């Protein structure tokens, strides 16, 4: 008998998972006993038509049966039988695929195993005393600062290269990059006496060296162990971050003992991962660590036409941005004064024009320093998709596009949580299980894509899956059950789809560790709105779903429409303004329960009087004597009554401080060209008030 390619992959995956379960198993403990029994049962069913493979699996499972019946933990004989089966099964599966003879299986006995312990058995004897990371800040503060910045870059390179190896295990460049990064961290952490970090990275480096010399094949089990080790190092680097920023030394132990034992066991058991040759590939660029405050790098050109980078503290960058913002304001004030007093053709006017040009260029350059690639966030989502797809038992191909697109660093920080929820939902609800995909005539591997691109003054981020799509009828039924809408309400297709963002809304039939509680998508909408963005849904049943997030390129500066209400001025974000008009008296009516409304091209639009909301005296009372500004946000349209349109202006957003930060309808403040202060309105919260 020969197995098919898909069948071979199923057997190989089950064998690798079994190997990972028993790496830390010990005699006298039942840890891993039930998972191993379950995996053996899967292998037993998968080899039912192949007596050559079926018999040995059945023999070993029978041993575990006896332990479970007697409520006993692992014994040494059973553990050795399990490990021997894993060693034998991999080559046996390969031989069956090639139609070649399989090596004879012999059930190991207690006597034989006592003198012929496998390398994996020896690995469980490794001991390590857990300890707190000792930083010795008095002597090492400067060195730790340099190491911290370097380690962040290396950890990012390790994660991105491991994700490449997970898809292309023969990528020599990615493997060498990981080895170099672990080697560097190991060397410096040893010099600084960071014992837990040094010990763990030393073992990982040894494991990687076996792979580099062709003695070990990097399987998903090994890559997962290296990723977990990388995460442990990142946690310790996070402790250094806190120590450097807050002066608080670590007091929590980061447990690395189990990881050291796992890595050493994998390194001592090359039979589990047969050696293969590896091929060269492109080298990856370092990225900042997602969980830490992202470092900002300013590029400076050199005489040779290349570029170099300088690491900048973000507080210094923000301080510079504030100074540039003040300079823009002063330049506007000088221009206003000169326009009133100087001849337009005078030298003063020409000098002011030159000042305006230089100031604008300086502002654009300063703004560009706030921009950073969205790649670190995309990389985090790729890691999340990898881990979750394994948890769900789904086969997924994850694509990214436009990861070098640059956005404001605030956007990079704030968009991470919404994307996490969306990726989780796409993997849990959107993509079907393998059986369902095959039944629907789709490839067994689901597709999940994350794209970013610029469109005008906005950045677009799209999450696309080729799953089952969203059923609007089902959403509507669930919304009726939960009382989110009333029977008889007339809703458009898009309005129904937007219901998935309502707090507490979920279509899941059962609650899982990932989703089903009705929290998550409302967080997505709330965080995106906080960034002055919006999210659209495009879906087709049976074909898939696209979530399209539209965000401003930067949150530090906006293009606004300046309006006057009484003696006060307000700024409306231009991307929310549809149009402005002076209404006819006949087009304005009062509807019971809805207040004043305006008939705008056949659509009834509610009117909101800003002077009443903010208690401004001396403002226009009659709508036909003022101007209605039609605004749209999240598919809701509102007409704001203002006295006058002052003009359009690009303004630097100023934080109002903690005392005024929670004012409903207010997003911040700005200083206008004439020196007056204006409040920036937040259309989302303004309409919701």
C-alpha positions in Angstrom: 0.0 0.0 0.0 1.1 3.6 -0.6 -0.4 6.6 1.0 -1.6 9.7 -0.9 0.1 13.0 -0.4 -2.8 14.5 1.7 -3.0 11.3 3.8 0.7 11.4 4.3 0.5 15.0 5.5 -2.3 14.1 8.0 -0.1 11.3 9.4 3.0 13.4 9.5 1.1 16.2 11.4 -0.3 13.8 13.9 3.2 12.3 14.5 4.7 15.8 15.0 2.0 16.7 17.5 2.6 13.5 19.4 6.3 14.2 19.5 5.7 17.6 21.0 3.3 16.2 23.6 5.8 13.7 25.0 8.9 15.9 25.0 8.2 17.1 28.6 6.4 13.9 29.7 8.0 12.3 32.7 7.7 9.0 34.6 5.4 9.4 37.6 3.4 12.2 36.0 0.2 12.1 34.0 1.0 15.4 32.2 0.5 14.8 28.5 -1.0 11.3 29.0 -4.5 12.1 27.7 -3.4 14.2 24.7 -1.0 11.4 23.7 -3.7 8.8 24.0 -6.0 11.1 21.8 -3.4 11.5 19.1 -2.7 7.8 19.1 -6.4 7.2 18.6 -6.3 9.6 15.6 -3.3 7.8 14.2 -5.1 4.4 14.8 -8.1 5.6 12.7 -5.9 7.1 10.0 -3.9 3.9 9.6 -6.9 1.5 9.7 -6.3 0.3 6.1 -2.5 -0.1 6.6 -1.6 -3.0 8.9 2.1 -2.2 8.7 1.6 1.2 10.4 -1.6 0.3 12.3 -0.1 -2.6 14.3 2.6 -0.6 16.2 0.3 2.3 16.9 -2.3 -0.1 18.3 0.4 -1.8 20.5 1.5 1.5 22.1 -2.0 2.8 22.5 -2.9 -0.4 24.4 -0.2 0.4 26.9 -1.8 3.8 27.5 -5.2 2.1 27.7 -3.9 0.1 30.6 -2.5 3.2 32.4 -5.8 5.1 32.0 -7.9 2.2 33.2 -5.8 1.9 36.3 -5.6 5.7 36.8 -1.8 5.4 36.7 0.7 8.0 35.5 3.3 7.4 32.9 5.9 4.8 33.6 9.4 4.7 32.0 8.6 1.7 29.8 5.5 3.3 28.3 7.4 6.6 27.7 10.2 4.8 25.9 7.7 2.9 23.8 6.0 6.2 22.8 9.4 7.8 22.0 10.5 4.8 20.0 7.2 4.8 18.1 7.7 8.5 17.1 11.3 7.7 15.9 10.0 4.8 13.9 6.8 6.3 12.6 8.3 9.2 10.7 10.6 7.2 8.4 7.9 4.5 8.1 5.4 7.0 6.7 8.0 8.3 4.3 8.7 4.7 3.2 5.0 4.0 2.6 4.7 7.1 0.5 7.6 6.0 -1.7 6.4 2.4 -1.9 9.5 1.1 -0.2 9.9 -1.5 2.6 9.4 -0.3 6.2 11.9 -1.1 8.9 10.7 -3.8 11.3 8.9 -2.5 14.4 9.9 -4.0 17.7 8.1 -3.1 20.9 10.8 -2.1 23.4 10.9 -3.9 26.7 11.7 -2.5 30.1 15.1 -4.3 30.3 16.2 -3.2 26.9 15.1 0.4 27.5 16.9 0.7 30.8 20.3 0.4 29.1 19.4 2.1 25.8 17.7 5.3 26.8 16.9 7.6 23.8 18.2 11.1 23.6 14.8 12.5 24.3 14.7 10.5 27.6 18.0 12.1 28.6 16.6 15.6 27.9 14.0 15.4 30.7 16.8 15.1 33.2 17.9 18.6 32.5 17.5 20.9 35.5 17.5 24.6 35.8 16.9 26.8 38.8 14.5 29.6 38.0 15.6 33.1 39.0 14.6 36.8 38.6 16.5 38.7 35.9 19.2 40.7 37.8 19.9 44.0 36.0 22.5 45.7 38.3 21.3 49.1 37.1 24.0 51.0 39.0 26.7 49.6 36.8 24.9 48.6 33.6 22.3 51.3 32.9 24.1 52.6 29.8 24.9 49.1 28.5 21.3 48.0 29.2 19.9 50.9 27.2 22.0 50.0 24.1 21.2 46.3 24.5 17.5 47.0 24.9 17.3 48.8 21.6 19.4 46.1 19.9 17.4 43.3 21.4 14.1 44.8 20.2 15.3 44.7 16.6 16.7 41.2 16.9 13.4 39.9 18.4 11.5 41.4 15.5 13.8 39.8 13.0 13.6 36.4 14.7 9.8 36.4 14.6 9.5 37.5 10.9 12.2 35.0 9.9 10.6 32.1 11.8 7.3 32.8 10.1 9.1 32.5 6.8 10.6 29.2 7.8 7.2 28.0 8.9 6.2 28.3 5.2 9.6 27.6 3.6 11.7 25.3 5.9 14.5 25.3 3.4 15.2 29.1 3.5 18.9 29.3 4.4 18.9 33.1 4.7 16.1 33.2 7.2 17.7 30.4 9.3 21.1 32.3 9.4 19.3 35.5 10.4 17.6 33.8 13.3 20.9 32.2 14.4 22.8 35.5 14.3 20.1 37.2 16.3 20.0 34.6 19.0 23.8 34.5 19.0 24.0 38.3 19.6 21.4 38.2 22.3 23.2 35.3 24.0 26.6 37.0 23.9 25.4 40.4 25.3 23.1 38.8 27.9 26.0 36.7 29.1 28.3 39.7 29.4 25.5 41.5 31.4 24.9 38.4 33.6 21.3 38.1 32.5 21.4 34.4 33.4 17.8 33.3 32.4 18.1 35.0 29.0 21.6 33.8 28.4 20.9 30.1 29.3 17.8 30.0 27.1 19.3 31.7 24.1 22.4 29.4 24.4 20.2 26.3 24.1 18.2 27.8 21.2 21.5 28.7 19.4 22.7 25.1 19.8 19.5 23.8 18.3 19.7 26.3 15.4 23.3 25.3 14.8 22.2 21.7 14.2 19.8 23.0 11.6 22.4 25.1 9.9 24.8 22.2 9.6 22.1 19.9 8.1 21.8 17.6 11.2 18.2 18.7 12.0 15.1 19.5 10.0 13.0 22.5 11.2 9.6 21.0 11.8 6.5 22.9 13.0 7.2 21.5 16.5 10.7 22.9 16.5 9.6 26.3 15.1 6.9 26.5 17.7 9.5 25.9 20.5 11.8 28.6 19.1 8.9 31.0 18.8 8.0 30.3 22.5 11.6 30.9 23.4 11.6 34.2 21.5 8.4 35.2 23.4 10.1 34.5 26.7 13.1 36.6 25.8 10.7 39.4 24.7 9.0 39.2 28.1 12.4 39.6 29.8 13.3 42.5 27.5 9.9 44.0 28.5 11.2 43.9 32.1 14.3 45.8 31.0 11.9 48.4 29.3 10.1 49.0 32.6 13.4 49.2 34.5 14.8 51.8 32.2 11.6 53.9 31.9 10.3 53.6 35.5 13.3 52.5 37.5 11.4 49.5 38.8 13.5 46.3 38.8 12.0 43.0 37.9 10.4 41.1 40.8 8.6 38.4 38.7 10.4 35.3 37.4 10.0 34.5 33.7 9.9 30.7 33.7 12.4 29.4 31.2 13.2 26.0 32.7 10.5 24.1 30.7 11.6 25.8 27.5 15.2 25.0 28.1 14.2 21.3 28.6 12.1 21.3 25.5 14.8 22.9 23.3 17.5 20.6 24.6 15.3 17.5 24.0 14.6 18.6 20.4 18.3 19.1 19.9 19.2 15.7 21.2 16.6 13.9 19.1 17.5 14.5 15.4 15.7 11.3 14.3 12.5 13.1 15.0 13.4 15.7 12.3 15.5 14.2 9.5 18.2 16.5 8.0 17.5 18.2 4.7 19.4 20.7 2.6 18.5 24.3 2.8 18.5 26.9 0.0 19.3 30.7 0.1 16.6 33.4 0.2 16.2 37.1 0.7 17.3 38.6 4.0 14.7 40.4 6.0 14.8 44.0 7.4 14.6 44.6 11.2 11.4 45.8 12.7 10.4 47.2 16.1 8.9 44.9 18.7 5.0 45.3 18.6 4.4 45.0 22.4 6.9 47.8 23.3 6.6 51.5 22.5 7.7 51.5 18.8 11.1 53.2 18.3 11.3 55.8 15.7 14.1 55.9 13.2 15.0 59.0 11.2 16.7 58.4 7.9 19.6 60.6 6.8 21.1 60.6 3.4 24.9 60.1 3.0 27.3 61.3 0.4 27.5 57.8 -1.2 23.9 57.7 -2.0 23.0 55.2 0.7 21.1 55.9 3.9 21.7 55.6 7.6 19.3 55.6 10.6 19.4 57.4 13.9 17.2 56.1 16.8 15.1 58.9 18.2 13.2 59.0 21.6 9.5 59.5 20.8 9.2 62.2 23.5 11.8 64.3 21.7 10.0 63.7 18.4 6.7 64.9 19.9 8.4 67.9 21.4 9.8 68.8 18.0 6.3 68.4 16.4 4.9 70.8 19.0 7.5 73.4 18.2 6.9 73.0 14.4 3.2 73.4 15.1 3.8 76.6 17.0 6.0 77.9 14.2 3.2 77.2 11.7 0.8 79.2 13.8 3.3 82.2 14.2 3.9 82.2 10.5 0.2 82.4 9.8 -0.1 85.3 12.3 2.8 87.2 10.7 1.2 86.7 7.3 -2.1 88.1 8.5 -0.4 91.1 10.0 1.6 91.8 6.9 -1.4 91.5 4.7 -3.0 94.4 6.5 0.0 96.7 6.7 2.5 95.9 3.9 2.4 96.4 0.2 1.9 92.9 -1.5 4.9 93.7 -3.8 7.2 94.9 -1.0 10.4 93.0 0.1 8.6 92.2 3.4 5.8 90.4 1.5 8.3 88.5 -0.5 10.2 87.4 2.6 7.0 86.3 4.3 6.2 84.3 1.2 9.6 82.6 1.4 9.0 82.0 5.1 5.7 80.4 4.4 7.3 78.0 1.8 10.1 77.0 4.2 7.7 76.5 7.1 5.4 74.3 5.0 8.4 72.2 3.9 9.6 71.9 7.5 6.1 70.9 8.6 5.9 68.2 6.0 9.3 66.8 6.9 8.5 66.8 10.6 5.2 65.0 9.9 7.1 62.4 7.9 9.1 61.5 11.0 5.9 60.5 12.7 5.3 57.9 9.9 6.4 54.3 10.3 5.7 51.2 8.3 2.7 49.1 9.2 4.8 46.0 8.8 5.3 45.3 12.5 1.5 45.2 13.0 1.0 42.9 10.0 3.7 40.6 11.3 1.9 40.3 14.6 -1.3 39.4 12.7 0.6 36.8 10.7 1.9 35.2 14.0 -1.6 35.3 15.4 -3.1 33.6 12.3 -0.4 30.9 12.5 -1.2 30.1 16.1 -4.9 30.2 15.9 -5.1 28.2 12.7 -3.3 25.4 14.6 -5.7 25.8 17.6 -8.7 25.5 15.3 -7.3 22.7 13.2 -7.8 24.8 10.1 -5.4 25.0 7.1 -4.9 28.6 6.3 -2.6 30.5 3.9 -2.0 34.0 5.2 -1.0 36.8 2.7 0.1 40.4 3.3 0.4 43.2 0.8 1.5 46.8 1.2 3.2 46.1 4.5 5.7 48.9 3.8 2.9 51.5 3.7 3.7 54.2 6.2 1.2 55.7 8.6 1.2 57.8 11.7 2.8 55.9 14.7 -0.4 56.6 16.7 -2.4 54.7 14.1 0.1 51.8 14.2 -0.3 51.5 18.0 -4.1 51.9 18.1 -5.0 49.7 15.1 -3.4 46.5 16.5 -6.3 45.6 18.9 -9.0 45.9 16.2 -7.1 43.8 13.8 -6.5 41.1 16.4 -10.3 40.8 17.0 -11.0 40.8 13.2 -8.4 38.1 12.5 -9.8 36.0 15.3 -13.3 36.3 14.0 -12.3 35.6 10.4 -10.5 32.4 11.4 -13.2 31.3 13.8 -16.4 32.3 12.0 -15.4 33.3 8.5 -13.2 30.4 7.3 -14.8 26.9 7.1 -13.2 23.8 8.4 -11.4 21.6 5.9 -14.4 19.3 5.4 -16.8 22.2 4.8 -14.4 23.8 2.3 -14.0 20.6 0.3 -17.8 20.0 0.3 -18.2 23.6 -1.0 -15.8 22.9 -3.8 -13.1 25.1 -2.3 -9.4 24.4 -1.8 -8.7 22.8 1.6 -6.5 25.7 2.6 -8.4 28.8 3.4 -7.1 32.2 2.4 -6.7 35.2 4.7 -5.2 38.4 3.3 -4.2 41.7 5.0 -3.6 44.6 2.7 -2.7 48.3 3.2 -2.5 51.1 0.7 -2.9 54.9 0.4 -6.0 56.5 -1.1 -5.8 60.3 -1.1 -5.2 61.5 2.4 -6.4 58.2 3.9 -4.9 54.8 4.5 -7.0 51.7 3.6 -6.5 48.5 5.5 -8.4 45.4 4.2 -8.8 42.0 5.8 -10.1 39.5 3.2 -11.1 35.9 3.6 -12.5 33.4 1.2 -14.8 31.8 3.8 -18.5 31.4 4.1 -19.5 35.1 4.0 -21.9 36.9 6.3 -25.6 36.1 6.1 -27.6 39.4 6.5 -30.8 37.5 7.2 -29.2 35.6 10.1 -27.8 38.9 11.5 -31.2 40.5 11.3 -32.9 37.5 13.1 -30.2 37.7 15.9 -30.7 41.5 16.2 -34.4 41.0 16.6 -33.9 38.3 19.3 -31.5 40.7 21.2 -33.8 43.7 20.8 -31.2 45.7 18.9 -33.8 46.4 16.2 -37.6 46.3 16.1 -39.8 44.2 14.0 -40.9 46.3 11.0 -37.8 48.6 11.0 -36.6 49.3 7.5 -32.9 48.6 7.3 -30.6 48.7 4.3 -28.2 45.9 3.5 -25.3 47.9 4.9 -27.1 48.9 8.0 -27.9 45.2 8.7 -24.2 44.3 8.3 -23.2 47.2 10.7 -25.2 45.5 13.4 -22.3 43.1 14.0 -20.5 46.0 15.7 -23.3 46.4 18.3 -22.1 45.6 21.9 -23.1 42.1 22.9 -24.0 41.0 19.4 -22.8 37.5 18.3 -24.0 34.9 15.9 -21.9 32.1 17.5 -23.9 29.1 18.5 -21.4 28.4 21.3 -18.9 30.3 23.4 -15.3 29.4 22.7 -12.0 30.6 24.1 -11.7 33.0 21.1 -15.2 34.3 20.3 -18.9 34.0 20.9 -19.4 36.3 23.9 -20.4 39.2 21.9 -17.4 41.3 22.7 -14.7 42.2 20.2 -16.4 43.7 17.1 -17.8 46.6 19.2 -14.2 47.2 20.3 -13.1 47.2 16.7 -15.6 49.9 15.8 -14.9 52.0 18.9 -11.1 52.0 18.4 -11.4 52.8 14.7 -13.8 55.7 15.5 -11.3 57.0 18.0 -8.8 57.3 15.1 -11.5 59.2 13.1 -11.9 56.3 10.8 -14.7 54.0 9.6 -15.1 50.4 8.7 -17.0 49.0 5.7 -18.1 45.4 5.1 -18.3 43.7 1.7 -19.5 40.2 1.8 -21.0 37.5 -0.5 -22.4 34.2 0.9 -20.2 31.3 0.1 -17.5 33.5 -1.4 -16.0 35.4 1.5 -15.9 38.8 3.3 -13.8 41.9 3.1 -13.5 44.3 6.1 -12.3 47.7 4.8 -10.9 50.1 7.3 -10.4 53.8 6.2 -8.2 55.9 8.4 -6.7 59.3 8.2 -3.0 59.2 7.3 -2.1 61.1 10.5 -3.9 62.1 13.7 -1.6 65.0 14.4 -2.9 67.3 11.7 -6.3 67.6 9.9 -7.8 69.5 7.0 -10.7 71.2 8.5 -13.7 73.5 7.6 -13.8 76.5 10.0 -17.3 77.6 10.9 -18.6 80.4 13.1 -21.4 80.0 15.7 -22.1 83.2 17.5 -18.8 84.6 18.6 -17.1 81.2 18.6 -15.4 79.2 15.9 -15.3 75.4 15.4 -13.4 73.1 13.1 -15.2 70.3 11.3 -13.0 67.5 9.8 -13.3 67.9 6.0 -13.5 64.1 5.4 -16.9 64.1 7.2 -18.4 67.1 5.4 -20.6 66.3 2.4 -21.8 69.8 1.5 -23.0 73.1 3.0 -26.1 75.0 1.9 -28.5 77.7 2.9 -31.9 75.9 3.4 -35.4 77.0 2.3 -37.8 77.6 5.1 -40.3 75.2 3.4 -37.8 72.3 3.6 -37.6 72.4 7.4 -40.2 70.6 9.5 -40.6 69.2 13.0 -41.3 65.5 13.4 -42.7 64.1 16.7 -40.0 62.2 18.4 -37.3 63.3 16.0 -37.2 67.1 16.4 -36.3 69.3 13.5 -35.5 67.7 10.2 -34.5 68.8 6.8 -35.6 67.3 3.5 -32.3 66.9 1.6 -32.9 65.5 -1.9 -35.7 63.3 -0.6 -33.8 62.1 2.4 -35.0 63.2 5.9 -31.9 64.6 7.8 -32.1 65.6 11.4 -30.9 69.1 12.3 -28.5 69.7 15.2 -28.2 73.3 16.5 -24.6 73.8 17.7 -25.4 76.9 19.6 -27.9 75.0 21.8 -25.6 72.1 22.4 -22.7 74.4 23.5 -24.9 77.1 25.0 -23.6 79.9 22.8 -25.5 83.2 22.9 -25.9 85.6 19.9 -26.1 82.8 17.3 -28.5 82.5 14.4 -31.8 81.0 15.5 -33.6 80.6 12.2 -32.2 77.9 10.0 -33.0 79.7 6.8 -30.8 82.6 8.0 -27.8 80.4 8.7 -26.1 77.5 6.9 -26.6 73.8 7.2 -23.4 71.7 7.0 -24.4 68.1 5.9 -22.1 65.6 7.7 -21.9 61.8 7.3 -20.2 59.4 9.6 -20.8 55.6 9.9 -23.7 55.8 7.5 -25.5 58.4 9.7 -26.2 61.8 8.2 -26.8 65.0 10.2 -27.2 68.7 9.4 -25.3 71.1 11.7 -26.7 74.6 11.9 -23.9 77.3 11.9 -23.9 81.0 11.3 -21.1 81.3 8.7 -18.5 79.3 6.8 -15.1 81.0 7.6 -12.9 78.9 5.2 -10.8 75.7 5.0 -7.6 75.4 6.9 -5.0 72.8 7.8 -4.6 72.8 11.6 -2.3 71.1 14.1 -4.4 69.1 16.6 -3.8 70.1 20.2 -4.7 67.9 23.2 -7.1 69.6 25.6 -5.7 67.9 28.7 -7.3 65.5 31.1 -9.8 68.1 32.4 -11.4 68.7 29.0 -10.6 65.4 27.3 -14.0 63.8 27.8 -16.2 66.6 26.5 -18.9 65.1 24.3 -18.5 66.1 20.6 -15.0 67.6 21.0 -11.9 65.9 19.6 -9.3 68.6 20.5 -8.3 72.2 19.9 -6.4 74.2 17.4 -4.9 77.7 17.1 -6.1 79.5 13.9 -4.0 81.7 11.7 -5.3 84.8 13.4 -4.2 83.5 16.9 -7.7 82.6 18.0 -8.5 79.2 19.5 -11.1 76.9 17.9 -12.4 73.5 19.1 -12.2 70.6 16.7 -15.5 68.7 16.6 -15.7 64.9 16.7 -18.5 64.0 14.3 -19.0 60.5 15.7 -19.5 61.4 19.3 -21.3 64.7 18.3 -24.0 62.8 16.4 -24.3 60.2 19.2 -25.0 62.9 21.8 
